[in-house]
Amino acid sequence: MSFPEGFLWGAATAAHQVEGGNVNSDFWALEHQSGSMFAEPSGDACDHYRLFRQDIAMLAELGLDAYRFSIEWARVEPAPGRYSRSALAHYGEVLQACRDHGITPMVTMHHFSNPRWLTELGGWEDQDTPGRFAAYCGTVLGELGSLIPYVCTINEANIGQIIRRLIAAGEGRNLHREAVVGLADDRATMAAGTEASVARPQRPKGIFLFTFSDEGHDLICRAHTLAREGIRQASPGTKVGITLALQDVQAQPGGEKEADEIWAGQFTDFLPALDGDDFVGVQNYSRIVVGPDGEIPAAAMGGELTQMGYEFYPQALEGVLRRAASAGLPLFVTENGIATADDTQRTEFVRLALGGVARALADGIDVRGYFYWSALDNFEWMLGYRPTFGLVAVDRATQRRTAKDSARYLGGVARRNALP
Ligand code: BGC
């Protein structure tokens, strides 16, 4: 099973999860307050801000030819309208390192973390945020666009809508979902100018990308379309897209209507904003099965569960690619992966997921690349460093990297551009 020529083979990271010392971001502030939702603070993370050259070299040695990473807004624009030449130069060096190693970069402009000042000004509920975001994107692309072939504006722009549905359905019991809601609430409190409270209010306001309101949805879509304009003006050669968290929504008899609604909230509602994009970034980790009484918990499906509590179901990627093709745009798998301590299980996950990509391609679906999440074991947000998604293990006491067998497996597939 071979892949089209030029198919990109990569791994992904996000700035706050790997760089370390992201002190000007809202996440850093939230991690350090009393009663924090976070299992532990991000601290030095994987010290990727210092070690990016060796990390990029390692990806190339493994056989990969692409790297998706994010630029940290809080570093580039540490105060409203004040840009850091030093931070811009840093990301220029990261991009140059990619070029030196034959790695195609895909850059995300916003991956969950905000500059602290942005959240204090109201974050993703403030009407000026789309304009501020577009200005930041335009500035970065104006400086660095010649080194950036692909840009994702906003990572998982739909995540707030997913959480919103779960709240509405009264399915707030899942620990991870509760943490997300709590974090959104903490951000709202931060924007209101007080320390986030330990006791969580009943009704989350939800300042995050995890915005829970219709206005928030519109704001995010506007931020994306404005940013796309700013990017195109600054760097006409750069291809622009967004990334969406897409679960493979499967209906059992009686669950069809709700399944359709869930898919609409994840995907269809975003189609107007995607009109004019160059690609869609598909991010998938598992499936949702909906029966007559609503979503069936992963644990009740009888299969293995990952460290995140998701069902081990790598076949989900194929289902999602087939449905996302309805956007009529080229697709990139911008994230797909598994949190597991068992690396054999990771290899199996990737092997099965890629089988699905190959079948989708064989049916004419335009998939242009696959980025495994994640390159490194890293800071899994509220869950801290416990879940291990990485192709490469990181000893955080020494920052020593050790490639896992799954990394060699994916690198081998990349080199052959074919599944064994
Ligand atoms: C996010 C990543 C996260 C991963 C695993 C995605 O939702 O983009 O930042 O680490 O899932 O949970």
Residues whose N, C-alpha, C, O or C-beta is under 5 A from the ligand:
A	BS01	BGC	A14
